[in-house]
Amino acid sequence: MQTFEEYLISNLPEAPSFHPVFDEALKAMLVAGGKRFRPRLLLAVVDAYVPLQREGAFPVAMALEMLHTYSLVHDDLPVMDDADLRRGEPTLHKRYDEVTAVLVGDALNTHAFYMIADAPLHNDVKIALIQELAYNGGIGGMVLGQAIDCFFEGEKLSPEQIDFLHEYKTGKLIAASLKMGAIIAGLDDETQRDLFDFGLDLGLLFQIQDDIIDATQSCETAGKTTGNDEDKNSYINHFGLEGSRERADALAEKLEKRMETFDGPLRENLNRLLEKYLHRHKIP
């Protein structure tokens, strides 16, 4: 069966014009790689219940990757994190210029919804998917989290506020990835909610792990700018390295227990996908 990566490379967005670099810049961060974690979560759910729908779900999986990539492009801008490196490559504002980076992010964001609208799925399913991604990638999730992160830079939030920030900035899109897979698979509302809640905890774990990576790994090892969170409301800055590792351990254990309650095929798919991620904070 055609792999998602092959599909992505074969269906990169195109913006042909007399602009000298925009079309190249539009593709640059997508072809640079990445874990493809959110698409893989969606496809793990689809594969568990409706494997024949896998290729029909590829455009939706790509939409998730495009929206996530747009968020990274904007997150790296000088007005936000001012990062030099992403996915082992120079960030777009360094490679091209700030205006190009902003507009590439805008284009990836909007084109994500075109990908879903054009997917070979029932219109009712596509509407539900667009609703889920728009809300959790926007004011109901990632964008709100980013707004809080930027506004309160340099101010210390409470532990509850820290969790809220990162649940929105990171957790909601990961949770939506699982729920969107469940929507494609036609799963009932309760199962969709269970997967969404599982994804929120998974998102918090990922954020804690990313904060640990930022504090402990070089730019070359991480493939992105690290040591850049001095004024951020990161878990490291609030709970220290050991405290953050303890919180990550507790979340990983909770997620492993919750996975045991899922149906066999879903449990197997998620175990296979998450086995190298749940405890990555323990890697020296």
TORTI-234905 format. One record per residue (C-alpha): residue in one letter; y, x, z. Coordinates in Angstrom, 2 decimals. Example, Ala and Ser with C-alpha at 12.3 -4.5 7.8 and 13.67 -1.06 7.14 Angstrom:
REM TORTI-234905
[a,[-4.50,12.30,7.80]];
[s,[-1.06,13.67,7.14]];
This chain:
REM TORTI-234905
[m,[0.00,0.00,0.00]];
[q,[3.50,1.17,-0.82]];
[t,[5.10,2.79,2.24]];
[f,[8.46,1.77,3.59]];
[e,[9.91,5.22,2.98]];
[e,[8.99,5.04,-0.69]];
[y,[10.57,1.60,-0.87]];
[l,[13.77,2.85,0.78]];
[i,[14.16,5.81,-1.56]];
[s,[13.49,3.57,-4.58]];
[n,[16.02,0.97,-3.47]];
[l,[18.97,2.99,-2.26]];
[p,[22.31,1.16,-2.57]];
[e,[24.31,2.03,-5.67]];
[a,[28.05,1.96,-6.22]];
[p,[28.53,3.41,-9.71]];
[s,[32.17,3.91,-10.66]];
[f,[34.61,6.67,-11.52]];
[h,[34.93,7.53,-7.81]];
[p,[33.76,11.16,-7.65]];
[v,[31.69,11.01,-4.44]];
[f,[31.36,7.49,-3.05]];
[d,[27.96,6.68,-4.56]];
[e,[26.57,10.00,-3.33]];
[a,[28.09,9.50,0.12]];
[l,[26.65,5.98,0.33]];
[k,[23.12,7.39,0.05]];
[a,[23.58,10.62,2.01]];
[m,[22.73,9.51,5.54]];
[l,[19.89,7.27,4.38]];
[v,[18.10,10.06,2.53]];
[a,[18.81,12.52,5.37]];
[g,[15.89,10.97,7.23]];
[g,[15.69,9.65,10.76]];
[k,[12.94,8.06,12.81]];
[r,[13.18,4.69,10.94]];
[f,[12.37,3.31,14.37]];
[r,[13.88,-0.15,14.00]];
[p,[12.23,-0.85,10.62]];
[r,[8.92,0.38,12.00]];
[l,[9.17,-2.01,14.95]];
[l,[9.76,-4.94,12.62]];
[l,[6.88,-3.93,10.35]];
[a,[4.55,-3.41,13.33]];
[v,[4.96,-7.08,14.22]];
[v,[4.59,-8.26,10.62]];
[d,[1.47,-6.11,10.12]];
[a,[-0.11,-7.53,13.28]];
[y,[0.12,-11.16,12.17]];
[v,[0.84,-11.45,8.43]];
[p,[-0.07,-8.11,6.81]];
[l,[0.17,-9.62,3.32]];
[q,[3.89,-10.18,4.01]];
[r,[4.49,-6.47,4.62]];
[e,[6.10,-5.66,1.28]];
[g,[8.10,-8.87,1.38]];
[a,[9.50,-7.67,4.70]];
[f,[10.59,-4.28,3.33]];
[p,[14.12,-5.48,2.33]];
[v,[14.65,-6.78,5.87]];
[a,[13.37,-3.52,7.35]];
[m,[15.76,-1.64,5.08]];
[a,[18.61,-3.91,6.17]];
[l,[17.95,-2.84,9.75]];
[e,[17.99,0.82,8.76]];
[m,[21.23,0.37,6.84]];
[l,[22.97,-1.39,9.71]];
[h,[21.78,1.25,12.17]];
[t,[22.92,4.02,9.83]];
[y,[26.36,2.46,9.44]];
[s,[26.68,2.48,13.24]];
[l,[25.85,6.20,13.33]];
[v,[28.38,7.01,10.60]];
[h,[31.13,5.21,12.52]];
[d,[29.96,6.53,15.91]];
[d,[30.36,10.10,14.62]];
[l,[33.97,9.60,13.46]];
[p,[36.76,11.61,15.14]];
[v,[38.17,8.42,16.68]];
[m,[34.84,7.89,18.48]];
[d,[32.49,10.83,19.18]];
[d,[33.93,13.35,16.69]];
[a,[30.48,14.74,15.88]];
[d,[29.69,17.42,13.31]];
[l,[25.95,16.91,12.82]];
[r,[23.68,13.92,12.22]];
[r,[20.04,13.87,11.11]];
[g,[20.26,17.60,10.61]];
[e,[23.11,17.26,8.11]];
[p,[26.92,17.46,8.33]];
[t,[28.40,14.10,9.29]];
[l,[30.05,12.21,6.44]];
[h,[33.62,12.76,7.58]];
[k,[32.88,16.50,7.67]];
[r,[31.05,16.55,4.35]];
[y,[33.59,14.34,2.57]];
[d,[36.54,12.87,4.50]];
[e,[37.28,10.25,7.13]];
[v,[38.24,7.49,4.70]];
[t,[35.00,7.92,2.76]];
[a,[32.98,7.86,6.00]];
[v,[34.67,4.66,7.21]];
[l,[34.12,2.90,3.89]];
[v,[30.51,4.05,3.58]];
[g,[29.88,2.57,7.02]];
[d,[31.54,-0.68,5.94]];
[a,[29.46,-0.77,2.77]];
[l,[26.15,-0.14,4.55]];
[n,[26.98,-2.86,7.09]];
[t,[27.73,-5.53,4.51]];
[h,[24.97,-4.52,2.08]];
[a,[22.41,-4.97,4.86]];
[f,[22.99,-8.73,4.69]];
[y,[22.71,-8.71,0.91]];
[m,[19.28,-7.09,1.31]];
[i,[18.10,-9.91,3.57]];
[a,[19.60,-12.62,1.36]];
[d,[17.78,-11.13,-1.64]];
[a,[14.40,-10.74,0.12]];
[p,[11.39,-12.70,-1.21]];
[l,[11.23,-14.95,1.86]];
[h,[11.87,-18.63,2.50]];
[n,[15.58,-19.45,2.78]];
[d,[15.16,-20.83,6.31]];
[v,[13.58,-17.55,7.37]];
[k,[16.38,-15.54,5.76]];
[i,[19.05,-17.60,7.53]];
[a,[17.35,-17.00,10.88]];
[l,[17.11,-13.26,10.14]];
[i,[20.76,-13.01,9.11]];
[q,[21.81,-14.89,12.24]];
[e,[19.76,-12.56,14.44]];
[l,[21.02,-9.34,12.88]];
[a,[24.65,-10.46,12.65]];
[y,[24.82,-11.46,16.31]];
[n,[22.89,-8.57,17.87]];
[g,[24.48,-6.01,15.56]];
[g,[27.95,-7.43,16.25]];
[i,[29.78,-9.15,19.09]];
[g,[26.53,-10.19,20.77]];
[g,[25.24,-6.65,20.86]];
[m,[25.96,-3.27,19.30]];
[v,[29.66,-3.60,18.44]];
[l,[30.54,-5.02,21.86]];
[g,[28.59,-2.24,23.53]];
[q,[30.44,0.35,21.48]];
[a,[33.77,-1.24,22.36]];
[i,[32.96,-1.05,26.08]];
[d,[31.71,2.52,25.71]];
[c,[34.90,3.69,24.02]];
[f,[37.35,1.72,26.19]];
[f,[35.90,2.93,29.48]];
[e,[35.49,6.57,28.47]];
[g,[36.64,8.69,31.38]];
[e,[36.24,5.82,33.88]];
[k,[33.13,5.44,36.01]];
[l,[31.35,2.10,35.67]];
[s,[28.92,0.57,38.18]];
[p,[25.16,0.92,37.61]];
[e,[25.02,-2.73,36.53]];
[q,[27.83,-2.17,34.05]];
[i,[26.10,0.95,32.72]];
[d,[22.97,-1.08,32.00]];
[f,[25.05,-3.84,30.38]];
[l,[26.85,-1.33,28.15]];
[h,[23.67,0.30,26.90]];
[e,[21.68,-2.93,26.66]];
[y,[24.31,-4.09,24.19]];
[k,[25.06,-0.83,22.41]];
[t,[21.44,0.24,21.93]];
[g,[19.03,-2.35,23.28]];
[k,[20.10,-5.44,21.36]];
[l,[19.43,-4.03,17.89]];
[i,[16.03,-2.68,18.94]];
[a,[15.20,-6.05,20.50]];
[a,[16.38,-7.85,17.35]];
[s,[14.09,-5.66,15.24]];
[l,[11.05,-6.96,17.09]];
[k,[12.26,-10.54,17.08]];
[m,[13.01,-10.39,13.35]];
[g,[9.45,-9.27,12.74]];
[a,[8.30,-12.26,14.78]];
[i,[10.52,-14.59,12.72]];
[i,[8.97,-13.32,9.48]];
[a,[5.51,-13.75,11.01]];
[g,[6.31,-17.32,12.05]];
[l,[5.61,-16.74,15.74]];
[d,[6.58,-19.34,18.34]];
[d,[9.83,-19.20,20.30]];
[e,[8.20,-17.97,23.51]];
[t,[6.61,-15.01,21.75]];
[q,[9.91,-14.22,20.04]];
[r,[11.64,-14.20,23.45]];
[d,[8.92,-12.00,24.95]];
[l,[9.29,-9.47,22.16]];
[f,[13.08,-9.55,22.44]];
[d,[12.93,-8.90,26.20]];
[f,[10.42,-6.09,25.62]];
[g,[12.87,-4.63,23.09]];
[l,[15.75,-4.69,25.57]];
[d,[13.78,-2.53,27.99]];
[l,[12.68,-0.30,25.13]];
[g,[16.31,0.10,24.08]];
[l,[17.37,1.12,27.58]];
[l,[14.54,3.66,27.68]];
[f,[15.66,5.07,24.35]];
[q,[19.24,5.38,25.55]];
[i,[18.24,7.19,28.73]];
[q,[16.06,9.52,26.66]];
[d,[18.92,10.16,24.22]];
[d,[21.20,11.01,27.15]];
[i,[18.57,13.45,28.44]];
[i,[18.28,15.00,24.96]];
[d,[22.07,15.31,24.77]];
[a,[22.09,17.19,28.07]];
[t,[19.06,19.43,27.50]];
[q,[18.64,20.19,23.79]];
[s,[20.61,22.21,21.28]];
[c,[22.21,20.65,18.21]];
[e,[19.64,22.38,16.02]];
[t,[16.68,20.97,17.96]];
[a,[18.10,17.45,18.24]];
[g,[19.41,17.35,14.66]];
[k,[22.71,15.94,15.87]];
[t,[25.72,16.97,17.92]];
[t,[24.75,17.32,21.59]];
[g,[26.68,18.16,24.76]];
[n,[29.22,15.57,23.70]];
[d,[28.94,13.08,26.58]];
[e,[31.09,14.73,29.24]];
[d,[33.47,11.76,29.57]];
[k,[30.97,9.05,28.62]];
[n,[29.27,6.52,30.84]];
[s,[25.91,8.14,30.19]];
[y,[22.91,7.90,32.49]];
[i,[23.07,11.65,33.07]];
[n,[26.66,11.46,34.26]];
[h,[25.82,8.67,36.72]];
[f,[22.31,9.46,37.92]];
[g,[21.86,13.14,37.09]];
[l,[19.02,14.63,35.10]];
[e,[16.25,13.94,37.61]];
[g,[17.54,10.47,38.42]];
[s,[17.63,9.64,34.71]];
[r,[14.09,10.91,34.25]];
[e,[12.94,8.72,37.14]];
[r,[14.57,5.67,35.55]];
[a,[12.92,6.56,32.24]];
[d,[9.53,6.93,33.93]];
[a,[9.87,3.50,35.53]];
[l,[10.83,1.85,32.22]];
[a,[8.00,3.58,30.33]];
[e,[5.50,2.35,32.90]];
[k,[6.91,-1.18,32.73]];
[l,[6.68,-1.18,28.93]];
[e,[3.09,0.06,28.97]];
[k,[2.13,-2.77,31.32]];
[r,[3.91,-5.37,29.19]];
[m,[2.20,-4.15,26.04]];
[e,[-1.14,-4.92,27.67]];
[t,[-0.20,-8.61,27.66]];
[f,[0.33,-8.76,23.87]];
[d,[-2.26,-9.91,21.33]];
[g,[-4.78,-7.26,20.28]];
[p,[-3.39,-6.38,16.82]];
[l,[0.21,-6.32,18.08]];
[r,[-0.74,-4.22,21.10]];
[e,[-2.56,-1.74,18.87]];
[n,[0.34,-1.49,16.42]];
[l,[2.94,-0.99,19.14]];
[n,[0.76,1.50,21.01]];
[r,[0.34,3.52,17.83]];
[l,[4.08,3.47,17.14]];
[l,[5.32,4.08,20.68]];
[e,[2.81,6.63,21.97]];
[k,[5.04,9.55,21.01]];
[y,[8.25,7.87,22.16]];
[l,[7.62,6.33,25.58]];
[h,[7.45,9.69,27.33]];
[r,[9.61,11.88,25.08]];
[h,[11.99,12.44,28.03]];
[k,[9.30,14.65,29.58]];
[i,[9.36,17.13,26.71]];
[p,[11.02,20.36,27.94]];
